[in-house]
Amino acid sequence: MKTILRNIAFFIIGIYIVVTFVASDRIAHSKPSSDIEQVENCLVDRLLDKECTVTPTPKISPIPEYKPIPIQTLTDKERFIAALMNQLRNIPQSNSYEYILLRAYGAPFVNLESTIKLPGKVVFSNHQETQEFQATLTKGKVTGTNNCYLQSAAADALNKARSQANFRLKSGNAKSDCTRDFATTAKFWKKYTNFRTLDLVRQGKETRILGTVAPPGASQHLWGLAIDLGVINQKQTQALNQNGWYRTVEYDAPHWTYVGYPPEKLSSLGFKKKLIGGITYWLTPL
């Protein structure tokens, strides 16, 4: 009897194998041969009234989909520092005196024009340092003045803005509105402050004064990139902005800085647009 059952089992297995091979022509990559062998043995065991256990085929986990990690958006401060590091290699330590000055007057350091020169430090120590730097500058004359000079690219941009919307210098055509020497900045500082003011600025306890006058050696006027103007309407402001000139020193409305970029570029560099008393300032995010 067992012989008959075994023959029947082999007959059924033969039919199963034929069907399997036919199906394999239609379905690519069917079950592995080890799986087929297990099924064959199981059929025989069942026909012989034996228990059959088929080892389950291990499941292969799908390869996880690669999802690129998004680049984190830089903060305004990070974008600004990244931009100015092209000109200022050594960033002052946070909350130091130099950092306080960089926050107030550092806007021009993002300017990458090849003809623009900037100092390697935020503040000059004395007249000699200032003079040595200014000796390297190529200057241009502001049209309609007797002795008002700026760095050449800054003067050209200012003259172009002035041809689009006429405006005057703050004091008329005085030299002090343009590039200054160390002694002039020291004189202005003495005029508006007392013997304690500089120490308070160094400690970070008095910063509002920086919108009135710069400490000796720290003024943008020393770099040939600032001018004091008598701007009175929006047309004049727009002409200056379109030619790279902005108010960048908070509360100092007559003071204009040559940054060299159109308005739409400033936000991408990290500048903060701030409206004070109806006047727009573009401030560093430090």
C-alpha positions as CSV (number, residue, x, y, z in Angstrom):
1,M,0.0,0.0,0.0
2,K,2.8,2.4,0.9
3,T,4.4,1.6,-2.5
4,I,1.2,2.6,-4.3
5,L,0.9,5.9,-2.3
6,R,4.6,6.7,-2.9
7,N,4.0,6.2,-6.7
8,I,1.0,8.4,-6.6
9,A,3.0,11.0,-4.7
10,F,5.8,10.9,-7.3
11,F,3.2,11.2,-10.1
12,I,1.7,14.3,-8.4
13,I,5.1,15.7,-7.9
14,G,5.9,15.2,-11.6
15,I,2.8,17.1,-12.5
16,Y,3.7,19.9,-10.0
17,I,7.2,20.1,-11.5
18,V,5.9,20.4,-15.1
19,V,3.5,23.1,-14.0
20,T,6.3,24.9,-12.1
21,F,8.6,25.0,-15.1
22,V,5.7,26.2,-17.4
23,A,5.0,29.0,-14.9
24,S,8.6,29.9,-14.7
25,D,8.5,30.8,-18.4
26,R,5.8,33.4,-17.6
27,I,7.0,34.7,-14.3
28,A,10.6,35.9,-13.9
29,H,12.6,34.9,-10.9
30,S,10.1,32.5,-9.2
31,K,10.8,30.9,-5.8
32,P,14.3,29.6,-5.3
33,S,15.0,25.8,-5.9
34,S,15.4,25.3,-2.2
35,D,11.8,26.4,-1.7
36,I,10.6,23.9,-4.4
37,E,12.5,21.1,-2.8
38,Q,10.8,21.8,0.5
39,V,7.4,21.7,-1.1
40,E,8.1,18.4,-2.8
41,N,9.2,16.8,0.4
42,C,6.1,18.1,2.2
43,L,3.7,16.6,-0.4
44,V,5.3,13.2,0.0
45,D,5.2,13.4,3.8
46,R,1.5,14.4,3.8
47,L,0.6,11.4,1.5
48,L,2.4,9.2,4.0
49,D,0.5,10.7,6.9
50,K,3.6,12.4,8.2
51,E,3.8,15.9,9.7
52,C,5.1,18.5,7.3
53,T,6.8,21.7,8.2
54,V,8.0,24.2,5.6
55,T,10.7,26.6,6.7
56,P,9.4,30.1,6.0
57,T,11.3,32.1,3.4
58,P,13.1,34.9,5.2
59,K,11.7,38.3,4.3
60,I,14.2,40.7,2.8
61,S,13.7,44.2,4.0
62,P,13.5,46.7,1.2
63,I,16.4,49.1,0.7
64,P,15.4,52.3,2.4
65,E,14.8,55.3,0.1
66,Y,17.6,57.8,0.3
67,K,16.4,61.2,1.4
68,P,19.0,63.9,1.2
69,I,19.4,66.0,4.4
70,P,18.3,69.5,3.6
71,I,20.9,72.2,3.9
72,Q,20.1,74.4,6.9
73,T,19.2,77.9,6.1
74,L,21.9,80.3,7.4
75,T,20.8,83.0,9.8
76,D,21.2,86.7,8.8
77,K,24.2,86.9,11.1
78,E,25.9,83.9,9.5
79,R,25.3,85.2,6.0
80,F,26.8,88.6,6.9
81,I,29.9,87.1,8.6
82,A,30.4,84.8,5.6
83,A,30.3,87.8,3.3
84,L,32.6,90.1,5.3
85,M,35.2,87.4,5.9
86,N,36.4,88.0,2.3
87,Q,37.6,91.4,3.4
88,L,38.1,91.0,7.2
89,R,39.9,87.7,8.0
90,N,39.9,88.1,11.7
91,I,36.5,88.6,13.2
92,P,36.7,90.3,16.6
93,Q,35.6,88.3,19.6
94,S,31.9,88.8,20.5
95,N,31.2,91.7,22.8
96,S,34.7,93.0,22.5
97,Y,35.3,96.7,21.7
98,E,36.2,95.9,18.1
99,Y,33.1,93.8,17.8
100,I,30.9,96.6,19.0
101,L,32.5,98.9,16.4
102,L,32.1,96.2,13.7
103,R,28.4,96.0,14.6
104,A,28.0,99.8,14.2
105,Y,30.2,100.5,11.2
106,G,31.0,97.2,9.5
107,A,28.6,97.4,6.6
108,P,31.3,98.2,3.9
109,F,33.2,95.0,4.7
110,V,30.8,93.0,2.5
111,N,31.9,95.0,-0.6
112,L,33.8,92.8,-3.0
113,E,34.5,95.3,-5.7
114,S,38.1,94.8,-6.9
115,T,38.9,98.5,-6.7
116,I,37.6,99.0,-3.2
117,K,40.1,98.7,-0.4
118,L,39.3,98.1,3.2
119,P,41.5,98.0,6.3
120,G,42.5,94.7,7.9
121,K,41.2,95.8,11.2
122,V,38.1,97.6,12.5
123,V,39.8,100.6,14.2
124,F,43.0,102.4,13.5
125,S,45.2,103.0,16.6
126,N,46.7,106.3,15.5
127,H,47.4,108.9,12.8
128,Q,50.2,106.9,11.2
129,E,48.2,103.7,10.7
130,T,45.4,105.8,9.2
131,Q,47.8,107.7,6.9
132,E,49.4,104.4,5.7
133,F,46.1,103.0,4.7
134,Q,44.8,106.1,3.0
135,A,48.0,106.3,1.0
136,T,47.0,103.0,-0.8
137,L,43.6,104.4,-1.9
138,T,42.7,105.5,-5.4
139,K,40.4,108.5,-4.9
140,G,37.9,110.3,-7.0
141,K,36.4,113.8,-6.7
142,V,32.8,114.4,-5.8
143,T,31.3,116.5,-8.6
144,G,30.6,120.1,-7.7
145,T,32.9,120.3,-4.7
146,N,36.3,121.8,-4.1
147,N,38.1,119.2,-2.1
148,C,35.6,116.3,-1.3
149,Y,37.2,113.0,-2.2
150,L,36.2,109.4,-1.8
151,Q,37.5,106.0,-3.0
152,S,37.1,106.2,-6.8
153,A,34.3,103.6,-7.1
154,A,32.4,105.3,-4.3
155,A,32.8,108.7,-5.9
156,D,31.7,107.5,-9.3
157,A,28.6,105.9,-7.8
158,L,27.8,109.0,-5.8
159,N,28.2,111.3,-8.9
160,K,25.9,109.0,-10.9
161,A,23.2,109.2,-8.1
162,R,23.6,113.0,-7.9
163,S,23.0,113.3,-11.7
164,Q,19.7,111.3,-11.3
165,A,18.4,113.3,-8.3
166,N,20.4,116.3,-7.2
167,F,21.3,116.5,-3.5
168,R,23.8,118.5,-1.5
169,L,26.5,117.7,1.0
170,K,25.4,118.2,4.6
171,S,27.6,121.3,5.1
172,G,27.7,122.5,1.5
173,N,30.9,121.3,0.0
174,A,33.2,120.9,3.0
175,K,36.0,118.4,3.1
176,S,34.9,117.1,6.5
177,D,31.8,115.6,4.9
178,C,34.0,113.2,2.9
179,T,37.3,111.4,3.6
180,R,38.7,112.5,7.0
181,D,42.0,112.1,8.7
182,F,42.6,110.6,12.2
183,A,42.8,114.1,13.8
184,T,39.5,115.2,12.5
185,T,37.7,112.1,13.9
186,A,39.4,112.7,17.2
187,K,38.2,116.3,17.2
188,F,34.6,115.4,16.5
189,W,34.7,112.7,19.3
190,K,35.9,115.2,21.8
191,K,33.2,117.7,20.8
192,Y,30.3,115.3,21.5
193,T,31.7,113.2,24.4
194,N,33.4,113.4,27.8
195,F,36.4,111.6,29.3
196,R,34.2,108.6,30.4
197,T,32.4,108.0,27.2
198,L,35.0,105.8,25.5
199,D,35.4,103.5,28.5
200,L,31.6,103.1,28.5
201,V,31.6,102.2,24.8
202,R,34.4,99.7,25.4
203,Q,32.3,98.0,28.1
204,G,29.2,98.0,25.9
205,K,27.3,100.2,28.3
206,E,27.0,103.2,25.9
207,T,26.4,102.5,22.2
208,R,23.8,105.2,21.3
209,I,26.6,107.7,21.0
210,L,27.9,105.7,18.0
211,G,25.0,107.0,16.0
212,T,26.2,110.5,16.6
213,V,30.0,110.3,16.4
214,A,32.6,107.5,15.9
215,P,35.5,106.9,18.3
216,P,38.9,108.1,17.0
217,G,40.1,105.7,14.3
218,A,36.8,103.9,13.8
219,S,34.9,106.2,11.4
220,Q,33.9,104.9,7.9
221,H,35.1,108.4,6.7
222,L,38.7,107.2,7.3
223,W,38.1,104.5,4.6
224,G,36.9,106.9,2.0
225,L,33.5,105.1,1.9
226,A,31.2,107.5,3.7
227,I,29.8,110.9,3.2
228,D,27.4,113.3,5.0
229,L,24.5,114.4,2.8
230,G,21.5,116.7,3.0
231,V,19.0,114.2,1.6
232,I,15.4,115.4,1.9
233,N,13.1,113.3,-0.3
234,Q,12.4,109.8,-1.5
235,K,13.7,110.4,-5.0
236,Q,17.1,111.2,-3.7
237,T,17.1,108.2,-1.4
238,Q,16.2,105.9,-4.3
239,A,18.9,107.2,-6.5
240,L,21.5,106.7,-3.8
241,N,20.3,103.2,-3.0
242,Q,20.3,102.1,-6.7
243,N,23.9,103.2,-6.8
244,G,25.0,101.3,-3.7
245,W,24.7,104.1,-1.1
246,Y,22.7,103.5,2.2
247,R,22.2,104.8,5.7
248,T,24.0,102.0,7.7
249,V,24.7,103.7,11.0
250,E,21.6,103.7,13.3
251,Y,20.2,107.2,14.2
252,D,22.8,109.0,12.0
253,A,20.5,110.2,9.2
254,P,23.0,112.4,7.3
255,H,25.6,109.6,7.2
256,W,25.7,107.6,4.0
257,T,27.8,104.5,3.4
258,Y,29.0,103.0,0.1
259,V,28.1,99.3,0.2
260,G,28.1,98.8,-3.6
261,Y,25.0,96.6,-4.0
262,P,21.4,97.2,-5.1
263,P,18.7,97.1,-2.4
264,E,17.5,93.6,-3.4
265,K,20.9,92.2,-2.6
266,L,21.2,93.5,0.9
267,S,18.7,91.1,2.5
268,S,20.5,88.1,1.1
269,L,23.7,89.4,2.7
270,G,22.0,89.5,6.1
271,F,21.4,93.2,6.5
272,K,18.4,94.2,8.6
273,K,16.1,96.9,7.2
274,K,14.9,99.1,10.1
275,L,12.6,102.1,9.9
276,I,13.2,104.8,12.5
277,G,11.3,108.1,12.5
278,G,10.3,107.6,8.8
279,I,14.0,106.9,7.8
280,T,15.1,103.5,6.5
281,Y,18.4,102.2,7.8
282,W,20.2,99.0,6.6
283,L,22.0,97.7,9.7
284,T,24.4,94.9,10.3
285,P,22.9,91.8,12.0
286,L,25.6,91.5,14.6
